[in-house]
């Protein structure tokens, strides 16, 4: 793991389940100098062969932090101050907000999203959505 001096963005995965998705997001983070936060429990191990195939070749260049739970993530000194929760339960498009350097982009697990208590912790003004042009239930 490397530590970037000041990440452009924080990519936050809450209880990710699919190793290929996490590997690809890790690749994106390594390429764009974003910090990746993985909040446990994870639905796989980091040595999982699918994760290796998707992104482990970039893992050594990635600023990745593992957190035992949401509370540990929030207390971590390397966590972002501003967190944007991507959710289907918002009408505010990500196109309509002003991101700043150092912001966190939070994504829930592939099958469940983020629980209600996490939505409440982040707060309604910080919940945003991707515009949908398809009836497909998930963008993963």
C-alpha positions as CSV (number, residue, x, y, z in Angstrom):
1,X,0.0,0.0,0.0
2,X,1.2,3.5,-0.8
3,X,-0.2,6.6,0.8
4,X,-0.9,9.6,-1.5
5,X,-0.1,13.0,0.0
6,X,-3.6,14.3,-0.6
7,X,-6.0,12.1,-2.6
8,X,-8.1,13.7,-5.2
9,X,-11.1,11.6,-4.1
10,X,-11.8,8.8,-1.7
11,X,-13.6,5.8,-3.1
12,X,-15.5,4.1,-0.2
13,X,-16.9,0.6,-0.5
14,X,-19.2,-0.4,2.3
15,X,-19.3,-4.2,2.6
16,X,-18.4,-5.0,-1.0
17,X,-19.3,-8.5,-2.1
18,X,-18.0,-9.0,-5.6
19,X,-14.2,-9.2,-5.9
20,X,-14.1,-8.3,-9.6
21,X,-15.9,-5.0,-8.8
22,X,-13.5,-4.2,-6.0
23,X,-10.5,-5.0,-8.2
24,X,-11.7,-2.8,-11.0
25,X,-12.4,0.1,-8.6
26,X,-9.0,-0.5,-7.1
27,X,-7.5,-0.2,-10.6
28,X,-9.4,3.1,-11.1
29,X,-8.1,4.4,-7.7
30,X,-4.5,3.5,-8.5
31,X,-4.7,5.2,-11.9
32,X,-6.4,8.3,-10.7
33,X,-4.6,8.8,-7.4
34,X,-7.8,8.2,-5.3
35,X,-7.7,6.5,-1.9
36,X,-9.7,3.4,-1.6
37,X,-11.5,2.6,1.7
38,X,-12.8,-1.0,2.1
39,X,-15.2,-1.3,5.1
40,X,-15.7,-4.8,6.4
41,X,-17.1,-7.3,6.3
42,X,-15.9,-8.1,2.7
43,X,-17.5,-10.8,0.7
44,X,-14.1,-12.2,-0.3
45,X,-10.5,-12.2,0.7
46,X,-8.0,-9.9,-0.9
47,X,-6.0,-12.9,-2.1
48,X,-9.1,-14.1,-4.0
49,X,-8.1,-15.1,-7.6
50,X,-10.9,-12.9,-9.1
51,X,-9.7,-9.8,-7.3
52,X,-6.1,-10.5,-8.5
53,X,-7.3,-10.9,-12.1
54,X,-9.3,-7.7,-11.9
55,X,-7.0,-5.3,-10.1
56,X,-4.2,-6.9,-8.0
57,X,-1.6,-6.0,-10.6
58,X,-2.3,-2.4,-9.6
59,X,-2.8,-3.1,-5.8
60,X,0.8,-2.3,-5.0
61,X,0.3,1.2,-6.4
62,X,-3.0,1.7,-4.6
63,X,-3.6,3.8,-1.5
64,X,-6.0,1.3,0.2
65,X,-7.2,1.4,3.7
66,X,-9.2,-1.4,5.5
67,X,-11.7,-0.6,8.2
68,X,-13.3,-3.1,10.6
69,X,-16.7,-1.2,10.4
70,X,-18.2,2.2,9.7
71,X,-17.3,3.6,13.1
72,X,-13.6,2.8,12.6
73,X,-13.7,4.3,9.2
74,X,-15.2,7.6,10.5
75,X,-12.6,7.8,13.2
76,X,-9.7,7.1,10.9
77,X,-7.5,10.3,10.3
78,X,-7.2,9.5,6.6
79,X,-11.0,9.5,6.0
80,X,-12.7,12.3,4.1
81,X,-14.6,15.1,5.8
82,X,-17.3,15.2,3.1
83,X,-19.0,12.0,2.0
84,X,-21.4,11.6,-0.9
85,X,-23.6,8.5,-0.7
86,X,-24.6,7.1,-4.1
87,X,-28.0,5.6,-3.7
88,X,-31.2,4.9,-5.6
89,X,-33.0,6.7,-2.7
90,X,-32.2,10.2,-3.8
91,X,-33.5,12.5,-6.5
92,X,-30.4,14.7,-6.6
93,X,-28.2,13.8,-9.5
94,X,-24.5,13.6,-9.1
95,X,-24.4,16.2,-11.9
96,X,-26.1,18.7,-9.7
97,X,-23.6,18.8,-6.8
98,X,-20.2,20.5,-6.4
99,X,-17.5,18.0,-5.6
100,X,-14.3,19.2,-4.0
101,X,-10.8,17.7,-3.8
102,X,-10.7,15.2,-1.0
103,X,-14.4,14.3,-1.1
104,X,-15.5,10.7,-0.5
105,X,-17.8,8.8,-2.8
106,X,-19.6,6.1,-0.9
107,X,-21.1,3.0,-2.5
108,X,-23.0,0.2,-0.7
109,X,-22.8,-3.5,-1.2
110,X,-23.9,-4.8,-4.5
111,X,-26.9,-6.7,-3.2
112,X,-28.1,-4.4,-0.3
113,X,-26.7,-1.0,-0.8
114,X,-26.2,0.9,2.5
115,X,-28.4,0.3,5.5
116,X,-30.9,3.0,6.8
117,X,-28.7,3.9,9.7
118,X,-25.8,4.7,7.4
119,X,-28.1,6.9,5.2
120,X,-29.1,8.7,8.4
121,X,-25.4,9.1,9.5
122,X,-24.4,10.6,6.1
123,X,-27.5,12.9,5.9
124,X,-30.0,13.6,3.2
125,X,-28.2,16.6,1.6
126,X,-25.2,14.2,0.9
127,X,-27.2,11.5,-0.8
128,X,-26.9,11.5,-4.6
129,X,-27.9,9.3,-7.5
130,X,-26.8,8.3,-11.0
131,X,-29.4,9.2,-13.6
132,X,-31.0,6.0,-14.8
133,X,-31.8,5.4,-18.5
134,X,-32.6,1.7,-18.0
135,X,-34.8,-0.4,-15.9
136,X,-31.9,-2.6,-15.0
137,X,-31.9,-2.7,-11.1
138,X,-28.2,-2.1,-10.6
139,X,-25.2,-0.3,-12.2
140,X,-22.7,-2.9,-11.0
